[in-house]
Amino acid sequence: MSQTLQARRLITASQIIEWPTVSISSDGTIAGIEPDSAPRTANTTLASTFFDIHTHGGAGHDVMEATPEAFSKVSSFFAGHGVGQYLPTTVTASVDKTLASLEGIAREIERASTSAWDALHARPIGIHLEGPFISHAKRGVHPPADILPPDIGLFDRFQQAAVGHIRLITIAPEVPGALDLIHHCAERGIRVSIGHTNATAQEARAGIEAGGRSTTHTFNAMRPLEHREPGVLGVALDEEALYAELICDGVHVAPELVRLWLKAKGPHHAILVTDSMAAAGMPEGEYVLGTFAVKVANGRAFAADDLDQGKHTLAGSVLTLDRAVSNLQRFTGAPLEVASRLASRNPAILLGLGDLIDGMEPGRPANINIFNEAGELERTLLHGKAVC
Ligand SMILES: [Zn+2]
């Protein structure tokens, strides 16, 4: 059945349309957008659904489980938080475990591109490989025994297991062999994000030169800013063309630095991610991230082994992307059109998928987030159907 939505505003890739009426065909695509036609009492804002390029799971499941059951739970949970598409993200694990996970995730990505996929579930559309080619010094919670020197042959085995679905990879550019691997990936259209890195400014610049296009959870697991050796963080903030992910939960990065990051990156190169793990959307307790144990308490996820030794190492987050968008508005005062863009259009442009994802235009799938006057997500449509 066809339907119409009327709103105060519609945010498209290039403009804001006031008082729109959006008609949606029975096949779930946008049939037309008529400006200046909604009743003047309309108070919602419509925008494209979100695209999370860094998430390990939620709703009790880790994407490395790589089963249809895990993906069904995770994808349904994400859709309930405004996400239309996402990149399931691996953490460092043994080579065998990584290969097995990549095979399973690739099967789910292929299933998600067919009509067998539940239309009310967010779709996994590529893989973010986070580790094993990272720095020991900035490994965060990634298990040290499984961290490996960058290796083109091994990467190719991973990409083969993933049936070519690795679209984004986190690499520490200062590790010997990293620049060759960055170059290898960039040449094949795989986006490289600099992260889990202790790079100096010069080493970070070499990584960009080799093809690095973004930074992974900027500020976290990264050499800190120092005014005579700005390090990778100084370069991440200063280098205009570089994209920069941020976990906007108020725990991983203080609001002052969220503001500084947004001022530095501007509305076109800042990217909101969740880095969420299995415990997102679940009661506090014990969970698994990749292959290691995580304890969740007070909205924070910590590596269980480190906790036993009295250390508090953050192990992913329990953040959802709708919350990140609302936190961003609250921390920075940025308007909804900017906050929403950081979680939809910018990641899509980084991945070279701008046309595929952010399509609030006739003929495109009606993947629409509906926000209330306070800029909070109220409802989500995927292919024209309401997600509960
Ligand atoms: Zn992560």
Boltz pocket constraint, residues with backbone or C-beta under 6 A from the ligand:
constraints:
  - pocket:
      binder: B
      contacts: [[A, 54], [A, 56], [A, 89], [A, 90], [A, 130], [A, 275], [A, 316]]
      max_distance: 6.0
